[in-house]
Amino acid sequence: MTIAAAGQHSMARLWWRWPAGVVVLAATVFAGTCIGETAIPLSVVVQTLANKVVGATYPLDPIDMGIVWNYRLPRALVAASCGAGLALSGLVLQSLLRNALADPYLLGISAGASTGAVTVTIAGIGGGAVSMSLGAFAGALTAFLLVALLAKAAGGGVSARGTGQIILAGIAGSQLFNALTSFIITKSANAEQARGIMFWLLGNLSGVRWPDVTLAVPVAAIGLVAGVWYARALDAFAFGAESAASLGVPVRTVQTVLIGLTALVTAVMVSIVGSIGFVGLVIPHAARFVVGVRHGRLVPATALTGAAFLMAADVLSRTMIPGQVLPIGVITALVGAPAFALILLRGRRRP
Amino acid sequence: MILQARNLGWRVGRTQIVDGVDLAVREGETLGLVGPNGSGKSTLLRLLSGILKPTTGEVSVEGQPLDALPRRLAAQKIAYLEQQADTGEAITVRDAVELGRTPWLSPLQPWSHEDDRIVAEALADADLHGFEKRYWAMLSGGEKQRVHLARALAQRPRILLLDEPTNHLDVRHQLSILKLVAALPVTSIVALHDLNQALTCDRVGVMAGGRLMALGAPEEVLDVESIAEVFGVRASIVVDPADGARIFRLDHIR
């Protein structure tokens, strides 16, 4: 094999991977819509979708139709968006900061969101006019801005030391906001509220409806487009930010745009479903084991894996214990950790 | 003048690392930079590449100020090979060399057969044939250095800035890389430690304490007195009877 032949680029030759990815994603969404605690025949699911999407007029039980259309489908779509968004955020941060332990919550976003949520629900700020999601979103952005300001003031930037500063600032921010959350809970919450908050913190998709879909899907799509657009720039960070700069990457701009987008995507997702751990940290590593380190392949693969993983986790959380919905964060870690251990063991042949 | 620096300086805190360097590089020449550790060679190269913004003075490329040039265009003109760039990613040799094409690609300008050809040529120039699928972590120090060089070559720059490119290399590859750099139709500035290698450059600049102490033809700049002054060693010149080439023999000053 000649060198030129070995270098035939997968992006050109393997174009079919894109439509294949869309098909896999659609199939997973469909499976998520079919499976649930209430047994609904496949034909009813298909007829419901036909009624709603293409305007067919099959006579159906409105309760079944409601479960499929208003409950399961939005839930599957939000789970997919959320999984893709969090996994992409984790990937981008790991590549930009060259830190294998970076995850979307590194920037204090999750901690800020929980503080925002408890401020609204328990401390009662906003007098009921502000929803928990909005409170979480505001808290997430506040925390991120504080972390970003601290990192900048501490000399964060292009150098190796500079990328370390944002990680350290994130740790300080997370600790501060987690302590604030605990403070508010112990000071004001009753046992019932504390339990509710704990459920929210571990991730909860049960309240998800169509308006959440119209927010989550576009945000995840923006994340994916940005990831694909900057794939080559992310590749260039392999040998560090200085090396990326010498390869013509406008390092400051790329860092600002991508870290800003990461914060936005994560804040939106956390405000809809709570803070789901594990996905953002582990899915990018799992995808790397399968498709390698080049971002042209890695970005779509990460998005797809994250989406499928979180949908599967959501189905499990609804069906594992009859009559009870488990927090999805429990499932992602319970199922994900052993699965990841398996990947680690299988991948040990590679350096 | 393809590359020009005027009163170039860089300071961190109160420490002046590079101080008032004036330098004009001619098109096509190979300029060697020598000097003791900490004399500012690497920082000067980073300033010339545009990665580091100078605290005083300015750099211009082909008459244009480097500051005003977008990073992408600057990287199409200048390639910079840094010392000891490492990665923890499971990246292959070919992947690493392909990164050199980054300044010439964009989402709307995808990878082409021309890029494949250039990468193959860069791999061959750095004597990396057969290494394409090796992982970075499995390479020796010298092999990593050659991958970095191949990446810089794949950038197809007009100016090559090389920071101790012969570091870690075995004798054969030291010679072949210097020969390759001299033969390339590009302008190169090479930081070197080996004074005998510096003798083969077109011109040599001597750095000490952040200043460019001397600049000129190797035999003018590298004489016994200036070597004693800058490096603190005693040099004697030995002539090879086979071809009359001058070689430095270096020893402590007694």
Interface residues (C-beta under 8 A of the other chain):
Chain A: T2 I3 A4 A6 G7 Q8 H9 M11 A12 R98 A100 V158 V228 W229 A231 R232 A233 D235 A236 A238 F239 G240 E242 S243 A245 S246 L247 G248 V249 P250 V251 R288 G292 V293 R294 R350 P351
Chain B: R46 S49 G50 I51 P70 R71 R72 L73 A74 A75 Q76 I78 A79 Y80 E82 A85 D86 T87 G88 E89 A90 I91 R94 D95 A96 E98 L99 G100 T102 P103 L105 S106 P107 P110 W111 H113 D116 R117 V119 A120 L123 A124 H129 E132 K133 Y135 W136 A137 M138 Q155
